[in-house]
Amino acid sequence: NDFQIEINSHTATHVDAPAHFIFGGRKIGDYPQGELEFLAPEAIEARKMPGEWVELADFEEKVKNKDADCLIIITGFFERMGSDEYRPQNPGIAPDAIAWARKNMKNLRSIGIDSISISSQNNSMRGREAHRIAFEENAGLSKPLLLIEGMNLKLIVKRQLKRLYLLPWFGGEADS
C-alpha cells in the first residue's frame, strides 16, 4: 500500500514562513512544535468585500489583547471558498497594519486570515510589501511572523478562540 500526494504549497490552509520572501529566513521545517503552539490567540472580525484590504484602522479599532501571540482576522471570505472569486478577488492585509501589529503586540508570532493570501491579487506590490514587513528582522518589532493563510474560520466566528496549534506538513526544503 503506497500512494503519492503532490500539491501546491498554497492549497487550502497553509503557513508562509519567512523563507517564503526573505533569503536566509526560517523555513517552516525550522520551527520546533513549541513555536507552532499559540496559547493566547485573538480573533477579530474585519468583514471585507472582494478585493478590499484589511487596513490599519481595522487593527487599531478591533485588537483588544495586545499580549496576543496570534492574531486571526475574520474577513468572511472563507464563505467564498470554492467560488470563482475566492482566489482572484481575495482581501489582503495592508503593510502598515502588519507593521502596527508587530510594533504594538510584542508577543505576536503569527497572523492568520481566511483568504488565500495576505496579498490581494488586485495589488501585488502592496501584498509583497506586506509579506516583507511580516517577515523582516527588525529590532523595533516583534519577531518575524508566520502567516496562516486560507483559514476556514467557520467554527470560530461565534466562539472565543483559546488555543491554536499549527500542524504543517514538513517537506524538506519547502519555504512554507
N, C-alpha and C positions, 0 to 999 in steps of 0.2 A: 504494500500500500504506500503509494507515493504520489505527491502532487506538487505542482509549482504554482506560486502566486506571483504575478507581475502587475504592479500598479504604479501610477504616477504618484509622486510624493505629495501632491496637492489634491488628493482624492479624499472626500469626506472630511471628518475631523482630523486635523494634523497639527504638528507643532513645528514652528520655524525656530531654529536655534541661531545664534549669532553668525555661525559659519555660512549661513544662507546668503548673507550680504557682506560680511566683513572677512577679508582674507586673514587667516590665522585665528578667527573666532572659534569658540567652542562648538563642537558638533553635538547632536542630540545624544550620541553614544558616550560623550564625555561627562555626562551628568549621572552621578550615583542616584539611586532611587530616593534617598532622603531629600535631594534637591528637587524632586518631582512631586513632592507632597506639600500641599498648601493647607495650613490649619487655620488661617484667618482670611478667607476669601470674602470679597464683597461683590455683589451683583447689582448693577444699576440699569435702569431702563432708559434708553435713549432711542425711541422709535424713529425710524428713518424710512423714507420713500426710496425707490430705486435711484441709485446714483448720488444720493446725498451723503454727506460726511458727518461723522461724529466730531463735533467741534470742541474747542477749549471750553466754551460756555457750558456744554453738557457736563464735562468733568467738574468744573467749578461749582455748578449748581447741585449736582447729584451725588458726588462722592461724600460720604458721611464718615467713613472709617479710614483715616489717613494712615493707620497702622496695618491695613490690609496687606497681605503678601501676594494676592492675586486679584486682579480687577476684571470682572466679567461684564461685558457690555451686551445688553439685550436690545438689538435694533428691531427685532421682529422679523428679520429676513430669513430666519430658519423656517418660517412658514412657507417660504417660496422655494425651498429645496426641491429639486427635480423639475422646476419650471424653466422655461426658455430665458427668463430674465435673471435667474439666480447668479450665473457667472458673469455675464457682460454688464450687469447693472448693480452689482453689489455695493453697499455702503463701505466707505473706508474710514480710517481714523486720522484726523488731522495731525500733522507733525507737532504743532505747538501743544496739542492736547497730551500727546505722549511725553513731551518734554516736561510739561506741568506735572504729570503723574510721577515721573522719575525724580523730579526735584522735591515734590511735596509729600511723597509717600516713600520714605526711606527704606521700608521693609519690602517694597514691591519687587517681585521677581518674575511676574508674568502678567500679561494682559490677554484676555480671550474675547472672541467676538463670534457672532452667529452668521457671519458672511464668509465667503470662501477665502478672503484675504483682507488684511488691514489696508490694502492698496485697492482703491476703486479703479476699475478699468477706464473710467471716464477722465482720469488724470493720473497717469502712471508716474509722472515726475514727482508729484506730491506724495504718491504712495511709496516711491523709492526713498524719499526723504524721511517719511515716517518710519520705514524699516531701519534706515541708518541711525536715526535718533534712538530707536528702541534697542539697537544692538551695540552702539559705540561705548567704549570705555571712556568715562568722564568723571573726574573726581567730585564734581558738584552734583552728581546724580546718583540714583540707586544703581545697583549692579546691572549689567546688560540683561535684558529681558528675554524670556521665552514667549513666543506668540502662539496662542492656541487659536487656530482659525477653522472655520466651518463647523462650529459647535451647534448641535441640536439642543436648544435650551428649553424645549417644551416642558420638561419636568421641573425646572426650577423657577419658572415665571411666578408661580403662586406659593413658593416655598422659600424659606430662608436657607441660603447655602452655608453649610457649616464646615465642610472639608472638600478638598478637591485633590484627586490623585491622577497623575498622568502616567499612562502605561503605553508609551510609544513603542513601535517596532524599532529595534536597533539594527540597522542594516549596514554594517561595515563602515564605509567612508561616507555614508549619507550625511548631508549637512543638516537635514531636518527629519 
